[in-house]
Amino acid sequence: MKITFSPIQHAIDLIDQIAADPSDPRHAAATAVMKEMEEAIAPPALTAAVGGNDELEVDSGTFMSHTDEGAWVQTWTWVPRDRVPELYPDDGEPEPSDEESPEP
């Protein structure tokens, strides 16, 4: 399983390594977690139904949560730095970019 956000991917890789080693005492728990994660991956038809635009993106293999009436699908939403100036130090203008909405 591959997720694009690095800290989460590192945790998934660690759980995957534990699940692959039957001699590890945490093997059963890690195997159960990996199964739950695989079941939470949105199928391509669901991610395609979300669509996308310049401010909203859906990764392939993203997570979902089913309800009786539909599903919630994890997305990336672009927020320009001028909408949250408190998160950026007052160090001048941002560096120019070739993209309006950079990839996550």
Residue, then its C-alpha position, 0 to 999 in steps of 0.5 A: m500500500k502506498i500513500t503520498f504523505s511521507p510520515i503516514q507512509h513511514a508508519i504504514d511501511l513499519i506496520d507492513q514489515i511487522a505484518a510480514d514477519p510471523s515471528d514478530p509478537r505484534h504480527a497478528a495485530a499488524t496483520a489486522v491493521m493492514k486488513e482494515m486499512e486495505e478495506a478503507i481504500a476507496p475504489p477507483a470508481l469512488t475517487a473518480a466520482v469525486g472529480g477534482n479541480d485546481e483546488l481539490e485533488v484526490d489521490s489514487g488509493t485514498f481512504m474512505s468511510h462508508t455510510d448508508e447514504g454514501a461515502w466520505v472520501q479523503t481529499w487534498t484541498w489547496v489553501p493559499r498562504d494568504r488565507v492563513p497568514e498566521l501559519y507563515p512568518d512575516d519574512g516577505e513575499p513567497e518565492p515565485s512558482d510555476e504552478e498556482s496550486p502545487e502538488p501535495 
